[in-house]
Amino acid sequence: GAHLSLAEAYAKQGKARAAAGEHLTLARILQKRGQTEKAIQKCRLALELDPRNAQAHATLEALRAGESVEKVPLPTPATIEVGEAEEIEEEGSPVDTAKQKALMELAETLFEEHPVEDAGADVTAFVEGRRAREATPKLTQGQIDTILGQAIDSQTRGAIDKAIANYSRLVEAEVDQPAIHFSLGLLLQEKGQLDEAIRKLSLTTRHPEYCLASHFALGECYRAQGKIEDALEHSIEVLKIVDLQTVQRDQADDLIQLYDSMAESYTAKGDRGKAITFLDSLVDFLSGKGWQDKVMEARRRLDSVAEEGVTRSLAEILEVPGSEEVLASMARSQEYMKRNMLLTAIEEIYRAIEIASTYLPLHLRLAEVFVRQERLDEAIAKYMAVAEVYHMRGDNRQAIGVYKRVLKMSPMDVNVRARMIDLLVNQSEIDQALEQYMSLADDYYQLAQIDKALEKFNEALYLASQASNERTWKVQILHKIGDINMQRVDWRRATAAYEKIKALSPDDEQVRTYLFDLYQKQGQIHKALAELGELVRYYEANNQPQKSLSILKDAIQLRPQEMSLRALLVRVYIQQGMKREAIAELDALGEMQLEAGLRDEAVQTVKQIIALEPENVEAYRQLLDHIRR
């Protein structure tokens, strides 16, 4: 049977623990069939292979006591502990690891409990590694189990053609199990049937247990076909999956972006020779025993020489000639810098540059030393050169990071900031680009280049249409434009900016006060009063009477003869129950109306005073009679 074949294959390969696991699975099956003595023999075989196997001891004790062994956990792929998995993990590549897991998983499915079927009844197909979507299989469950057992047996014995034939029969019968597609894909790859292998392996890239190995195998298939771009896509995905397992969660997003940039960079440059070198380096890096240890050691080295806040990818190890020596030099130079041995650090860096002149972190480290030596012009020149190379390589994200370092040293460098804005826009980092636009415009303002500042604010305003929070950005930018035009006494342009803000943000009371003032300055009194009326109504609606009173009093001081302002103030006084203040204001308003010959309006004003019942109400009644005469 399949388990016996697996046990024999594992034993021949020196994988005692895995072979013992297969014997224990057989022991469980034999007990179910009532063959307890044979089950005990299998336990003894397991213990001969692996004397310290806890599951074997527990299973043997249960069998001798006549108890069910179902409660004894078996070392299935999902439950193998780290120590027990070492035999599998020591295989030559991620593909070998997944291959063994697939075989174990398939062997397990042979002995799952199935519902009793009526003669000729349809069987439920396996799906997602275990059971069960309704399908229309062409085989009975018994036939499926037989063919699957033959496929596993053929594969473990190296009978590739027979294994392919049996797995293919299962696929044709709609037995949809990832382990089957994966195993079949690997066998087809081994036979050189690459197109078919690619089709099968592509089905398992989204399955967690086979994702890494599927991408690895797909990379090899495409590489064998000479389709370097496709091979790169899958190989970079392999490295990304491996690398993400080595970093903290807060570094994951940065790392993903690094690999996305790397894929774009290779595609953009079309450097076939460099791509092939990378593919070969990847296979070499992830092949052989202990590749996981190699990965963790590489990550440790990278992190030890990385600048604070900078995430580096394992791809650097593969792309750099003499990477181990270069990283060692980086570590030594870092130590020299800590000891303030700056000249020695420079010598160490130059030695590493001779080995890998294109490895840009070396040049960044050199710039850091220049900064420590206060050779700022040389440091900036070096940083700018590195940023330009990153940009030429299509790695705009790294270029942006370098430009940020330059701006810390030279914050008023408008050319650097402008370059960074272009890269951020190119990366669709619109919010970050807008932040830099605001800083750039402010820089020009500080340099007294006002027209240039306005130009940059207007460019930012146009870009804000693509921002995540368009309205907030536009209001912020328009405030800047309005403020500059106010300072330039350009009332018309300032008014245009604030009117746009009012349309975007009707609750912006500051803008309304600006507009009231601007309309007055331009002699647009009707608009000014209308704006003030809207503002007073806004304050009333939001229960802010003190603000209404304050702004009206200020407005009256500016335009004491404006009767409509006093009428508005009276209304607010009355609403707030400020009877004495309302009467005083009405008194002043009435006098202004009489002086202007507005007798009818004066009559209405005196009537308002009488309605408020002042202490000297009779005097106002006499005044009313006098006006009417």
C-alpha positions in Angstrom: 0.0 0.0 0.0 0.9 3.7 -0.2 1.9 4.0 3.5 4.2 0.9 3.2 5.8 2.3 0.1 6.4 5.7 1.8 7.8 4.0 4.8 10.2 2.0 2.7 11.2 5.0 0.7 11.8 7.1 3.8 13.9 4.3 5.4 16.1 4.1 2.3 16.7 7.8 2.4 17.7 7.6 6.0 14.6 9.5 7.2 13.8 7.3 10.2 11.3 9.5 11.9 9.2 10.0 8.7 9.3 6.2 8.0 8.2 5.5 11.6 5.3 7.9 11.1 4.0 5.8 8.1 4.2 2.6 10.2 2.2 4.2 12.9 -0.5 5.3 10.4 -0.6 1.6 9.3 -1.0 0.5 12.9 -4.0 2.7 13.3 -5.6 1.3 10.1 -4.9 -2.3 11.1 -6.5 -1.8 14.5 -9.7 -0.5 12.8 -9.7 -3.7 10.8 -9.4 -5.8 13.9 -5.8 -6.9 13.2 -4.3 -5.9 16.5 -1.3 -8.2 16.4 -0.3 -6.8 13.0 -0.8 -3.3 14.4 1.5 -4.1 17.3 4.2 -5.4 14.8 4.0 -2.0 13.0 4.5 -0.2 16.2 7.6 -2.3 16.9 8.9 -1.5 13.4 8.4 2.2 14.1 10.4 1.9 17.4 13.2 0.0 15.7 13.5 2.9 13.3 13.0 5.6 15.9 13.4 4.3 19.5 12.5 7.6 21.1 9.4 8.2 19.2 6.7 9.2 21.8 3.8 8.5 19.4 5.1 4.9 18.8 5.3 4.2 22.6 1.9 5.6 23.2 0.3 3.7 20.3 1.9 0.4 21.4 0.6 0.9 25.0 -2.9 1.6 23.8 -2.9 -1.5 21.6 -1.7 -3.7 24.4 -4.4 -2.3 26.7 -7.0 -3.0 24.1 -7.8 0.7 23.8 -8.4 2.7 20.6 -5.4 4.4 19.2 -7.5 7.2 17.7 -6.7 9.4 20.7 -2.9 9.1 20.1 -1.8 12.0 17.8 0.0 11.0 14.7 2.8 13.1 13.1 0.7 14.4 10.2 1.9 17.3 8.1 -0.2 19.7 10.2 1.0 18.5 13.6 4.7 17.7 13.1 6.7 19.6 15.6 9.9 21.5 14.6 12.2 18.7 15.8 10.2 16.0 14.0 10.2 18.0 10.8 13.9 18.4 10.5 14.3 15.3 8.3 12.0 16.8 5.7 13.3 20.4 6.2 16.8 19.3 5.4 15.9 18.5 1.8 17.6 20.3 -1.0 15.0 23.1 -1.8 11.5 24.3 -0.9 10.2 22.0 -3.6 11.6 18.9 -1.9 10.0 19.9 1.4 6.6 20.4 -0.2 6.9 17.2 -2.2 7.2 15.1 0.9 4.3 17.0 2.6 2.1 16.3 -0.5 2.9 12.6 -0.4 2.1 12.4 3.3 -1.1 14.3 2.9 -2.2 12.1 0.0 -1.4 8.9 2.0 -3.5 10.2 4.9 -6.6 10.8 2.6 -6.6 7.1 1.6 -7.7 6.1 5.1 -10.2 8.8 6.0 -13.6 7.6 7.0 -16.0 7.9 4.0 -19.8 7.6 4.2 -21.2 4.2 3.1 -22.2 4.5 -0.5 -25.1 2.9 -2.3 -24.1 0.9 -5.3 -23.2 3.1 -8.2 -23.7 6.3 -6.1 -21.6 9.4 -6.9 -18.6 10.2 -4.7 -17.8 13.5 -3.1 -14.6 14.9 -4.6 -11.7 16.1 -2.4 -11.1 19.8 -2.3 -8.7 22.1 -0.6 -6.5 19.3 0.7 -9.2 17.3 2.3 -12.9 16.8 1.3 -15.6 18.0 -0.4 -17.3 19.9 -3.0 -20.2 18.2 -4.8 -19.0 17.1 -8.2 -19.8 14.5 -10.9 -16.8 12.1 -10.6 -16.3 9.3 -13.1 -14.9 6.9 -10.4 -16.3 5.4 -7.3 -14.6 6.2 -4.0 -13.0 2.7 -3.9 -11.5 3.3 -7.4 -10.2 6.7 -6.4 -8.4 5.2 -3.4 -6.9 2.4 -5.5 -5.6 4.8 -8.2 -4.3 7.2 -5.6 -2.5 4.4 -3.8 -0.9 3.3 -7.1 0.1 6.9 -7.9 1.9 7.3 -4.6 3.5 3.9 -4.8 4.8 4.7 -8.4 6.1 8.1 -7.4 8.0 6.8 -4.4 9.6 4.1 -6.5 10.6 6.5 -9.2 8.1 5.1 -11.8 7.4 8.6 -13.2 5.3 7.6 -16.2 3.0 5.4 -14.1 2.6 8.0 -11.4 1.8 10.7 -14.0 -0.8 8.4 -15.6 -2.5 7.6 -12.3 -2.5 11.2 -11.1 -3.9 12.3 -14.5 -6.8 9.8 -14.2 -7.7 11.3 -10.8 -7.6 14.9 -12.3 -9.8 13.8 -15.2 -12.2 12.3 -12.7 -12.4 15.7 -11.0 -10.7 14.7 -7.8 -9.7 18.3 -7.1 -6.9 18.1 -4.4 -4.0 20.6 -4.3 -1.5 17.9 -3.4 -2.5 15.9 -6.5 -2.0 18.9 -8.8 1.3 19.8 -7.2 2.7 16.2 -7.3 1.5 15.9 -10.9 3.1 19.2 -11.8 6.5 18.2 -10.4 6.4 14.9 -12.2 5.6 16.6 -15.5 8.4 19.0 -14.9 10.8 16.1 -14.3 9.7 14.6 -17.6 10.2 17.9 -19.5 6.5 18.4 -20.2 6.9 22.0 -19.2 3.7 23.5 -20.5 1.6 20.9 -18.8 3.7 21.2 -15.6 3.1 25.0 -15.6 -0.6 24.5 -15.9 -0.8 22.2 -13.0 1.6 24.1 -10.7 -0.2 27.4 -11.4 -3.3 25.8 -9.7 -1.4 25.5 -6.4 0.3 28.9 -6.0 -2.6 30.2 -3.8 -2.5 27.2 -1.5 -0.4 28.1 1.6 1.4 24.7 1.9 2.4 24.7 -1.8 2.7 28.4 -2.6 6.4 28.8 -2.1 7.3 25.5 -3.8 4.9 26.1 -6.7 6.5 29.5 -7.5 10.0 28.0 -7.2 9.1 25.2 -9.6 7.3 27.6 -12.0 10.5 29.7 -12.1 12.5 26.7 -13.0 10.0 25.7 -15.7 10.0 29.1 -17.4 13.8 29.3 -17.0 14.1 26.0 -18.9 11.8 27.4 -21.6 14.0 30.5 -21.9 11.1 32.7 -20.8 13.2 34.8 -18.5 10.7 37.5 -17.7 8.1 34.9 -16.5 10.9 33.1 -14.6 11.8 36.3 -12.9 8.2 37.0 -11.8 8.0 33.7 -10.0 11.5 33.7 -8.6 11.1 37.2 -7.1 7.8 36.0 -5.6 9.8 33.1 -4.0 12.3 35.4 -2.5 9.6 37.7 -1.2 7.7 34.9 0.5 10.9 33.6 2.1 12.0 37.1 3.1 8.7 38.1 4.6 9.1 35.2 7.1 12.3 36.8 8.4 11.2 40.4 9.2 8.9 42.0 11.8 5.3 42.8 10.9 6.0 46.5 10.8 8.7 46.0 8.1 6.4 43.9 5.8 4.9 46.7 3.8 8.3 48.2 3.1 9.7 44.8 2.1 6.8 44.1 -0.3 7.3 47.5 -1.9 11.0 46.7 -2.3 10.2 43.5 -4.2 7.6 45.2 -6.3 10.1 47.8 -7.3 12.7 45.1 -8.0 10.3 43.3 -10.4 9.5 46.6 -12.2 13.2 47.5 -12.4 14.2 44.2 -14.1 11.2 44.6 -16.5 12.1 48.2 -17.3 15.8 47.5 -18.0 15.4 44.3 -19.9 18.9 43.2 -18.9 18.7 39.5 -19.8 22.2 38.6 -18.6 21.7 40.2 -15.2 18.3 38.5 -14.9 19.8 35.1 -15.6 22.5 35.6 -13.1 19.9 36.5 -10.5 17.8 33.4 -11.3 20.9 31.1 -11.0 21.9 32.8 -7.7 18.4 32.2 -6.3 18.4 28.5 -7.1 21.8 28.2 -5.6 20.8 30.2 -2.5 17.7 28.1 -1.8 19.2 24.7 -2.6 21.1 22.3 -0.4 20.7 21.3 3.2 20.1 24.1 5.7 18.9 26.7 3.2 16.6 28.1 5.9 19.6 28.7 8.1 21.3 30.5 5.3 18.3 32.7 4.9 18.2 33.7 8.6 21.9 34.3 8.6 21.6 36.6 5.6 18.8 38.5 7.2 20.8 38.9 10.4 23.8 40.3 8.4 21.5 42.7 6.4 19.8 44.0 9.5 23.1 44.5 11.3 24.4 46.9 8.6 21.1 48.6 7.7 20.6 52.2 8.6 17.9 53.0 11.2 14.5 52.8 9.7 15.7 51.3 6.4 14.5 47.8 5.4 16.8 45.8 3.0 15.8 42.8 1.0 17.5 39.4 0.7 17.7 40.2 -3.1 20.8 42.3 -2.2 22.6 39.2 -1.2 21.9 37.6 -4.6 22.7 40.7 -6.7 26.0 41.6 -5.1 29.2 39.8 -6.1 31.1 38.6 -3.1 28.2 39.5 -0.9 29.5 37.8 2.3 32.7 39.8 2.2 31.0 43.0 1.3 28.5 42.7 4.2 31.4 41.9 6.5 33.1 45.1 5.4 29.9 47.0 6.0 29.7 45.6 9.5 33.4 46.5 10.2 32.9 50.0 8.9 29.9 50.4 11.1 32.0 49.4 14.1 34.8 51.8 13.2 32.2 54.6 13.0 31.0 53.8 16.5 34.6 54.1 17.7 35.0 57.3 15.8 37.7 55.7 13.7 36.4 57.5 10.6 39.5 57.3 8.3 39.7 53.5 9.0 36.0 53.3 8.2 36.6 55.0 4.9 39.4 52.6 4.0 37.2 49.6 4.8 34.4 51.0 2.6 36.7 51.6 -0.3 38.0 48.1 -0.1 34.4 46.8 -0.3 33.7 49.1 -3.3 36.6 47.5 -5.2 34.7 44.2 -4.8 31.2 45.5 -5.5 31.3 49.0 -7.0 27.6 48.9 -7.9 26.4 48.1 -4.4 24.9 51.4 -3.5 24.6 50.9 0.3 28.4 51.1 0.3 28.3 54.6 -1.2 25.6 55.6 1.2 27.8 54.5 4.1 30.6 56.6 2.6 28.3 59.6 2.6 27.5 59.0 6.2 31.2 59.1 7.1 31.5 62.4 5.2 28.7 63.8 7.3 30.4 62.7 10.5 33.6 64.5 9.2 31.5 67.6 8.4 32.4 67.3 4.7 28.8 68.2 3.9 29.3 69.2 0.3 31.0 65.9 -0.5 28.3 64.1 1.4 25.5 65.8 -0.5 27.2 65.2 -3.8 27.6 61.5 -3.0 23.9 61.2 -1.9 22.7 62.9 -5.1 24.8 60.6 -7.2 23.3 57.5 -5.4 19.8 58.8 -5.7 20.3 59.3 -9.5 21.5 55.8 -9.9 18.6 54.4 -7.9 16.3 56.4 -10.2 18.0 55.1 -13.3 17.6 51.6 -12.0 13.9 52.2 -11.6 14.1 52.0 -7.8 12.3 55.3 -7.1 11.4 54.4 -3.6 15.1 54.2 -2.6 15.9 57.4 -4.5 13.2 59.2 -2.5 14.7 57.9 0.7 18.1 59.3 -0.3 16.6 62.7 -1.2 15.0 62.9 2.2 18.4 62.5 3.8 19.7 65.4 1.7 16.8 67.6 2.7 17.6 67.0 6.4 21.1 68.4 5.7 19.9 71.1 3.3 16.2 71.8 3.9 16.0 74.8 1.6 17.4 73.0 -1.4 14.4 73.6 -3.8 15.9 71.5 -6.6 16.2 68.4 -4.5 12.6 68.8 -3.2 11.4 69.3 -6.7 13.1 66.1 -7.8 11.5 64.2 -4.9 8.1 65.5 -5.8 8.4 64.2 -9.4 9.4 60.8 -8.0 6.5 60.7 -5.5 4.0 61.6 -8.2 5.5 58.9 -10.4 5.0 56.4 -7.5 1.4 57.7 -7.0 2.3 58.8 -3.5 0.1 61.8 -3.9 -0.3 62.8 -0.3 3.5 62.7 0.3 4.0 64.7 -2.9 1.6 67.4 -1.7 3.4 67.6 1.7 6.6 68.2 -0.3 4.9 70.8 -2.5 3.8 72.7 0.6 7.3 72.7 1.9 8.7 73.7 -1.5 6.3 76.6 -1.9 7.2 77.7 1.7 10.9 77.5 0.8 10.4 79.9 -2.1 8.4 82.2 0.1 11.2 82.2 2.6 13.6 83.0 -0.2 11.3 86.0 -1.1 10.5 84.4 -4.5 6.7 85.0 -4.1 5.7 84.4 -7.7 7.5 81.0 -7.6 5.8 80.2 -4.3 2.4 80.9 -5.8 3.3 78.8 -8.8 4.1 75.8 -6.7 0.9 76.2 -4.6 -1.2 76.3 -7.8 0.6 73.1 -9.0 -0.2 71.5 -5.7 -3.9 72.6 -6.0 -4.1 70.9 -9.4 -2.5 67.7 -8.0 -4.8 67.7 -5.0 -7.7 66.4 -7.2 -5.9 63.0 -7.0 -5.4 63.1 -3.2 -7.0 60.7 -0.7 -8.7 63.7 1.0 -9.1 66.2 -1.9 -11.2 68.8 0.0 -8.9 69.0 3.0 -5.8 69.5 0.8 -7.5 72.1 -1.4 -8.7 74.1 1.5 -5.2 74.1 3.1 -3.6 75.2 -0.2 -6.1 77.9 -1.0 -5.6 79.4 2.5 -1.9 79.7 1.6 -2.7 81.3 -1.8 -5.2 83.7 -0.2 -2.8 84.7 2.6 0.0 85.5 0.1 -2.3 87.6 -2.1 -3.6 89.5 1.0 0.0 90.3 1.9 0.6 91.5 -1.7 -2.6 93.7 -1.5 -4.0 91.7 -4.4 -7.6 91.8 -3.2 -9.1 90.3 -6.3 -7.0 87.1 -6.3 -7.3 86.8 -2.5 -11.1 87.1 -2.8 -11.1 84.4 -5.6 -9.1 82.0 -3.3 -11.4 82.6 -0.3 -14.6 82.2 -2.4 -13.3 78.8 -3.5 -12.6 77.8 0.2 -16.2 78.9 1.1 -17.6 76.7 -1.6 -15.5 73.7 -0.3 -15.9 74.4 3.4 -19.0 76.5 4.2 -18.3 76.2 8.0 -15.0 78.0 7.7 -15.9 81.2 9.6 -12.5 82.7 9.2 -12.9 82.8 5.5 -16.3 84.6 5.8 -14.6 87.3 7.9 -11.9 87.6 5.3 -14.5 87.9 2.5 -16.4 90.6 4.4 -13.3 92.6 4.8 -12.2 92.0 1.2 -15.5 93.0 -0.2 -15.4 96.2 1.8 -11.9 97.0 0.6 -13.0 96.6 -3.0 -16.1 98.8 -2.4 -18.5 95.9 -2.9 -20.6 96.9 0.1 -23.7 94.9 -0.9 -21.6 91.7 -1.1 -19.9 92.6 2.2 -23.1 93.0 4.1 -24.6 89.9 2.5 -21.5 87.9 3.7 -21.8 89.4 7.2 -25.5 88.5 7.3 -24.7 84.9 6.4 -22.0 84.7 9.1 -24.4 86.1 11.8 -27.0 83.5 10.8 -24.3 80.8 10.9 -23.4 81.9 14.5 -27.0 81.9 15.5 -27.6 78.4 14.1 -24.6 77.2 16.1 -25.6 79.0 19.3 -22.6 81.4 19.2 -24.2 84.8 20.0 -21.0 86.3 21.4 -19.2 85.8 18.1 -22.1 87.5 16.3 -21.9 90.5 18.7 -18.2 90.7 18.4 -18.1 90.7 14.6 -21.0 93.2 14.3 -19.4 95.6 16.8 -16.1 95.4 14.9 -17.9 96.0 11.6 -19.8 99.1 13.0 -16.5 100.6 14.2 -15.2 100.3 10.6 -18.5 101.6 9.1 -20.3 103.5 11.8 -22.8 105.0 9.3 -23.9 101.7 7.9 -27.5 101.4 9.3 -28.0 97.8 8.2 -25.2 96.7 10.5 -26.9 98.4 13.5 -30.1 96.7 12.5 -28.4 93.3 12.6 -26.8 94.1 16.0 -30.2 95.1 17.4 -31.7 91.8 16.3 -28.9 89.8 18.1 -29.3 92.0 21.3 -33.1 91.3 21.3 -32.5 87.5 20.7 -30.2 87.5 23.7 -32.5 89.4 26.0 -30.2 92.4 26.1 -33.0 95.0 26.2 -30.9 98.0 27.4 -28.3 97.5 24.7 -30.9 97.0 22.0 -32.7 100.3 23.0 -29.4 102.2 22.9 -28.6 100.9 19.5 -32.1 101.6 18.2 -31.7 105.2 19.5 -28.6 105.7 17.5 -30.2 104.1 14.4 -33.3 106.3 14.7 -31.1 109.5 14.8 -29.2 108.4 11.8 -32.4 107.7 9.9 -33.9 111.1 10.8 -30.7 112.9 9.8 -30.8 111.0 6.4 -34.5 112.1 6.0 -35.7 108.5 6.3 -38.9 109.4 8.3 -40.8 106.2 7.6 -37.8 104.1 8.7 -37.4 106.2 11.8 -41.1 105.7 12.7 -40.5 101.9 12.6 -37.4 102.2 14.7 -39.2 104.2 17.4 -42.0 101.7 17.4 -39.5 99.0 18.1 -38.1 100.9 21.1 -41.7 101.4 22.5 -42.3 97.7 22.1 -39.3 97.0 24.3 -41.0 99.1 27.1 -38.1 101.4 28.1 -38.4 103.3 31.4 -39.1 106.6 29.6 -41.6 105.1 27.2 -43.8 108.3 27.2 -40.9 110.3 25.8 -40.6 107.9 22.9 -44.4 108.1 22.3 -44.1 111.9 22.1 -41.2 111.5 19.7 -43.3 109.2 17.5 -46.1 111.8 17.4 -43.6 114.5 16.6 -42.1 112.5 13.7 -45.5 111.7 12.3 -46.4 115.4 12.2 
